[in-house]
Amino acid sequence: MKVIEKIYDFENGDKYVVETKECFHCGETGTVEIFTQEMFYLHQGMHIQEAVKSLDKDLREQMITGTHPKCWVEMFGEEE
């Protein structure tokens, strides 16, 4: 993961903007925002699904594989 930017937010908590891997469907990278504490958990070796609870499963999948939520739907359809 590559940190793009640090967002300082005293009311809601500081975040990092992280660049995700290249999507194998569209070939583009993407970004997600995670809290500073979540970044710490990732650096401590926690799995994304446990460390980054602020994101829904689609964006956590993007962190793992690079596949954007929109691209996932294009490839596999809507979840039932």
C-alpha positions in Angstrom: 0.0 0.0 0.0 1.2 3.4 -0.9 0.1 6.4 1.2 -1.0 9.3 -1.0 -2.0 11.8 1.6 -2.7 12.3 5.3 -6.0 14.0 6.2 -6.0 15.8 9.5 -9.5 15.9 11.0 -9.8 16.7 14.7 -13.6 16.1 14.8 -13.8 12.7 13.1 -10.3 11.3 13.3 -7.2 11.6 11.1 -7.1 9.4 7.9 -4.7 8.2 5.3 -5.5 8.1 1.6 -4.0 4.9 0.4 -3.5 3.9 -3.3 -4.7 0.4 -4.1 -3.3 -2.1 -6.6 -4.0 -2.0 -10.3 -7.4 -3.5 -11.0 -7.1 -6.5 -13.3 -10.5 -5.6 -14.9 -10.0 -2.0 -15.9 -6.2 -1.6 -15.3 -6.5 1.5 -13.1 -5.4 2.0 -9.5 -7.7 3.4 -6.9 -7.7 5.0 -3.5 -9.4 4.4 -0.2 -9.4 6.4 3.1 -8.6 4.6 6.3 -8.2 5.9 9.8 -4.7 6.3 11.3 -5.5 3.5 13.9 -6.4 1.1 11.1 -3.1 1.8 9.4 -1.4 1.0 12.6 -3.2 -2.3 12.9 -2.2 -3.2 9.3 1.4 -2.5 10.1 1.1 -4.7 13.2 0.1 -7.6 10.9 -3.6 -7.7 11.3 -5.7 -8.9 8.4 -7.6 -6.2 6.5 -11.0 -7.5 7.4 -10.1 -7.2 11.1 -8.0 -4.0 10.9 -10.1 -1.8 8.6 -13.7 -2.0 10.0 -14.6 1.5 8.8 -14.8 0.3 5.2 -17.5 -2.0 3.7 -16.4 -5.3 2.3 -16.3 -4.0 -1.3 -13.6 -1.4 -0.4 -11.7 -3.9 1.7 -11.7 -6.2 -1.3 -10.3 -3.3 -3.3 -7.5 -3.0 -0.8 -6.6 -6.7 -1.1 -7.0 -7.3 -4.9 -7.3 -3.8 -6.4 -10.6 -4.7 -7.9 -13.0 -1.7 -7.8 -16.5 -2.3 -6.5 -17.9 -1.2 -9.9 -15.5 -3.5 -11.8 -16.5 -6.4 -9.5 -20.2 -5.9 -10.4 -19.3 -5.7 -14.1 -17.5 -9.0 -13.9 -19.7 -11.0 -11.5 -23.0 -9.2 -11.3 -24.9 -7.8 -8.3 -24.8 -9.7 -5.0 -28.1 -11.6 -4.3 
